[in-house]
Amino acid sequence: MRQFCALFALVSLGRLVKLSDGPLAVLPCHERRLTSLVMHRRCTEMTSQWWTTFNSQENYVNILGIDIGYSNLKLAFGPQGGGAKTHLRPAGAAPADRFGSRFDGKAQDEFLHVLVRGQEFVAGVSPDRAEMWTRSLHADYTASASYEALFHAGLLLSEMDRIDVLVTGLPVSQYLDEARRAALTEQMRGTHQVTPKRAITVEKVKVIPQPIGGLLDYIAQEDADIEDARVLVIDPGFFSVDWVVVANKDLHRQSSGTSLNASSVILEEASRLIAKDHGAAVNTETLENAVRAGKPTVLVLGQRVEITPYIEQAAKTVGPVVVESIQKSLRTESKMPDLVVLVGGGAQFFREALQAAFPRLTVATPKDSVFSNARGFWLMGNTL
């Protein structure tokens, strides 16, 4: 530490010179008249500041991969070259006054409170917790207040005050819209007042097609060599099912696309089937919460009902419709894919239909596929 103090004392006088035959020398000047006490105080302050900065996160390139879905908020974050932490929250967000209080009078400890355009929002909760507020299930989701609240919640959960690189994704059909990409980039870049006392700065933003994140995650997990392979990546989400074809590191736009017959449609069909057998429907959010929590049953008119048979039956109806759209888009390809990579939180709903449509191909899914896009976004951030 003494050497650091001496070095800072010399630098502070602006007379530090590098010599060919020695490390450092000081030119004589009037600053030598500074008293030893002043010099000691000054170098101690500067050394302390330097030491704090050296050991802080500011010396790292902070990266955030954020996947703001219609059902879940997924994060992968951490410094460049290190390991990524992951975090998942339900993608519900609404003004704070739309939420009730607990029956025991205690605070809702799972609520995340953020600011959106000066208004207090609660974010990262199940969408059915809010009263007199409808979740956004439309193509302009990224422009909604709920999306901004979830974005601020993601920044807050990243545990960083400065994010050097943020990578996120859009559904394929929206990614192909250059104006939409540019608008989202501009929306996410800059300093964001996420709470009254917390501001977080995002320096650089990269927007990519959502399924590409899943592909990068698959490659990293499996150490896969796909250099000469034609890969079909399918990402079933709550609002849309997106797919891309990648060959020779190129994205084949004509063979990539989006279907709105997604996980939400499967859950709606499952609800209809439950109502047919048990006399009452279960709302989509109830089924969604059960799937997210890994619960095998839901309550219908006071009785526990197994949901797996109904979801599987619904998937047999909806899955082939999506697969038909994918197969039509592949007609422009000169050859069939070599590999199908299935990612995302709705992967299990569509596996059977995809395997039936491509019986000779491997349908591979990364571990914890709900985080696939976010982890892939974080990996992409390491290369920027």
Protein Blocks (a to p, Z undefined) as FASTA:
>chain_A
ZZmmmmmmmmmnopaccdfkbfbdcdddfklmpcfklmmmmmmmmmmmmmmmmmmmklpc
cdddddddfkbccddeddehiacddddddfbdcdfklpccdfklpacfkbccddeehiac
dehiafklpghiacdddfklmmpmklmmmmmmmmmmnopabdfbdcddddfklmmmmklm
mmmmmmmgccddfbfkbccddfbdcdddfklmmmmmmmmmnopafklpccddddddfkbc
cddddeehiacfklgccdfbbfklmmmmmmmmmmmmnopacdfklmmmmmmnopabdcee
hiacdfklmmmmmmmmmmmmmmmmmmmmmmmpcbdcfbdcdedjklmmmmmmmmmmmmmb
ccdddehkllmmmmmmmmmmmmZZ
